[in-house]
Amino acid sequence: MTNKPTARRSIRDLQVELAEYLIQLDEGKHLPSIRKLAAMTHMSVGSVSEALNGLQDIGAVRIEKHGHLGSVVEELSLGKLWNLVEQGPLVIALTLPMHSRFEGLATGLKTAFEKAGIEAYLIFIRGSRTRLKALRNQRCHAAVMSGLAAEEFCGKDHEVLLRLPPQSWVSGYTVYYREPVDPQRPLRVAVDPESFDHRRLIDLEFAGQSLEYYYTSFVQISRLLKNGEVDATVWTDDQGEAYQDSGIFCRPLSERVMLEVGEKSVSATMVGLAGSHLVRAVLNASISPTEVMEIQRKVVAGKMIPSY
């Protein structure tokens, strides 16, 4: 907790500080004694008691006293505690919802926050680097990307807040290609420069080959491949139908690439600024990976309308 001069702090200030502490506790945990909380906050016992009573009055927390066993946090309202501290919505940056798996992820996250009573805004930004820039500029509290991108970009100023299971990001990747007309010339490979994952997987898959990169938006790649303007690319299985055409072949990523990237390339990862203890606590308390994945599966299967 922050050490602030007692004379300059109101009960409201104390409630915010206590809310920040409580939001990092689990329901069913013992609450430190009023005396200990007073020492931690550098406020009087009376002020701490008044602040806690106020938090209970607004439904932010329910505390049960158990005699000599102490007090237990029986129930927490993450939404009310978050609003007290941040006074605004939780903002999460995701990639563009360009296929049903991304729509399912967005729907699962939005549902989890609503269930926890947290007002959350999802913003959609193309490119993991750009999402991290939005995070640094405090346009969002967390940015979602693949574990592969998180491993590459997370330095001392960032930290991984939550990892979701494999296939929460994409179902997998496939190499799509045409038989080259002239096998002597460099292989023309389409690359979306905004996607770190795309460039990284292509570099790994075609390592050692003579390449000519064709930089373009992801929405143009399948057309370029069908028209014969490029020879190959790597893209997600979730958009495989866009590459179904005569003359286009497909194969899995090579085993050596899969061994190197593992599950990182297909797992969604939530990244925050270093020291985002409050955001980490809210994400872990409100998001059930199993429930998010189940909602995502229903959206992908067409059994649930995406809503985000």
N, C-alpha and C positions, 0 to 999 in steps of 0.2 A: 504493500500500500504506500501511497505517496505521503511523505512527511511534509505537511503544510503548517504554517503558523496558526496556532489555535485561535488567536484573536481575529483572524481574518476569515474564519470559516463559519458558514451557517449550517443549520441542520440539513438543508438541501445539499450542500457540498458533501456533508458526511454521508448522506444517503447515496449519493453517486459513488463515493468511494466504497461503501459497503456493498452496493450493487455490483461493482466490478469484482469484489472479492467473492460474493455469493455465486455469481454466474460461473465461477470456476470450480464450484463444489458440486458434488453429485447428491441427488436426493437420497435421503437415508443416512447421510453423514452427520457426525456430531459437529455442532457449532462451538467454537471456542467460547469461553465464559465472557460475560459482559466486561469483566475486569481486563481480560486479555485483549479483547477487541478495543477497549479504551486505550490500552498501552500501545497497541499496534497503530491506532489512528491518531494518537496524541490528543485525544479528546477526553472529556469527563465521562464517568460511568453514566451519569444522568443523560448526557447528550446522546450517547450510543444507544441507551435504552429507548429514548424518544425516537431516534432515527429508525431503529428496528421496528418499533411499533407502527411508525408511519409506513414503512415498507409492507408490513402485514396488512395494514388498513387498505392499501391500494391493490392488494392481491399479488404483489410481486414475489412474496415468499410466505410460506406457512411453517411456523416453528412450534414444535411441541416440547414442553418441558417434562423431563423424566426424573424429577427429584435429584438425588445425589448422583445419578447417572449423567446429568447434564441435559442440554437441549439438542434436539435433532431437527435437521432441515427436512421436513416431511414432503414439501412440495415447492417447486420453483417455477415461476413464469419467465421463461427465457425472453419472451417478447417484451414484457414490461421492464425487466432488468436491463435488457439491451437498450431500450428507448431512454431509460434514465441516464445511461452512460453516454450513448452516442447521439441521442436526440435526432435520430434519422434512421432510414432503412439500412439493412445489410445489402451491400451491392456486390454481386458476383459477376465477373467477366468470363464469358464462354466464347467458343468459336461460333462461326455462322452455323445456323441449324440447316445445313445443306442436305442432310439425309435423316432417315427416321431414327437412327441410333443416337444422333446428336439431339434430335427432338425429344427422344425418350429420356436422355440424361437430363435435359433442361426441365422436363415435366417431373421427373423424379425428385430433383433438387427443390423445385418450387413447391411440390406437395409436402416435402419434408419440413420446409420452413413454415408453411401454413399450418401444419399439424402442431408445430412447436409454438405457434402464436407469434412468429417473427415476421415482421414486414420485410420482404426481400425484393429487390429489383435485380433482374438478370439483364445484363447488357451484352451485346454480341459484337465481337471485334475479330476481324480476320488476322491471323498470325500470332503465334505465341510471343514473339518479341514485342509486338504492338500491345498485347494484353499486359505484358510485364511493364511496359512504359506507362500504361494507364494505372497500374498498381503503384509504381513509383510516384506518379503525379497525384496519387490519392483520389483517383476517380472511382476506385473500387476497393473493397476490403480483401478480396481474394481473386486470383486468376486461375482458371482451369485449363489444363493442357495435358499432353501425354506425359507419362513418366520419363520418356526419352528426352523430351524437350526440357522438363524440369531438371533432370540430371545435368543437362548442358548449361542451362542458364542460371540455376540457383547458386549464387555466390554468398558471400558473407552478409549481404544486404537482404537476402531472401531466405525463406525456410518453407519446407513442405509441411502443410498443416493437416492434410488428410489424403490418403490414397484409397482409391476404389479398386475393386477386383478387376482381373483381366476381362477384356471385351466390354468394359464400361466406356472406353473411348471409341474404339473401332473393333469390328469382329476379326480383322486380320488384313493382310496385304497380299497382293498378287502382282506378278510381272505380266504386263500386257505388251505384245510385240507383233510386228509384221516381219516376214522374211525379207531381209534387205535385198534391194535390186542389185546393188554392187557391194559384195562383201569386202571389197578392198578399201572402201571409204570408211571414215569414222561413223560409228553408230549415232544416229540423231536421236537424242533422248529429251523428251518433254519434261520440264521442271517448273513447278510453281514456286517462284522465289520467295513468296510470303510464308511458305510452309517449311519450317525447319525439319520436321519429320520426313517430308517428301524428299528434300535434298539429301538428307543424311542417309536414308534408305537407298536412294539411287546411287550415291557415292559408294556405299558398301556393296551393293548388288553387282555393280558394273566395274568394280575395282580392277585395275590392270588392263582394261580395254581402252581402245582409242575411241573417244567420245566427242560429240559435238552437242553442246547443250542448247536447247531451244526453250527460252524463258517465256512463260505465258501463264495466264490465269487458269486455275483448275477447271473452270467451266469450258475452256477451249480445248483441253487436252484430248478428250475422246474424239472430237471432230477432226483434229489434226492427225490423229492416228488412223482414223477411218479413211481420210483423204490421202494418206500416204506421205504427208508432209513431215512426219516424224516416224521413227522406227520402233520406239519402245518407251515405256514409262513404268512406274510402280504406282499403284493406287489401291485404295481401300476396297475390300470385298463388298462393303455396304453400298457401293455405287457400281458394282460389277455389271449391272444390266446396261449401263451406258456404253460399255465396250464390246457388247455382243454384236458382231458383224462379220460377214464373210471376209476372210483374209486376215483376221485378227486372232492370234493364238494367246494362250495364257498358261502360266505355270506358277507354282508356289515360289516364294522367296527361297533362296538357297539355304541349306542347312547351316552353313557357317555364319550367315547373316542372322538367322534365327537364334543361334547360340550366343551371338554377340549382343543382340538387342533384347533377347528374352521376352518377358511379358511387359517390359517398360513401354514398348511402342503401342500397346493396345489397352493400357490401363490409364484411366483418368486420374489426374493428380491436382490437388488444390494447393496453390502457392500463395503465401502472404509475405509481407515485409518481416524482417527479422524482429523478434520480440512481440509478435502479434498474439500474445497469450489469450487475450479476450476473444479474438476471432477464432483461434484454435478451439477454445473451450466451447463456444457456441456451435461450431461446425460438428465437433465430436458428440455434443449432447443432442443435437437436433437431427443429425443424419444417420440413418441406419443403412449401411451399404446393401444389406440384403433386400430391404424394402425398395431402395432406389433402383436396384438392378431388376427387381420384379416388375416395377412400373415400366422401366425401359424395355423389358422383354415384351410386355403387352403392347406398347406403342409400336415396336418393330413388327410384331405379328399382326398388327391392324386390329387388335382387340380393345384398344383404348385410344381415344382421340387425344392428341398432344395438346397440352395447355400450359403455357408458360408466359 
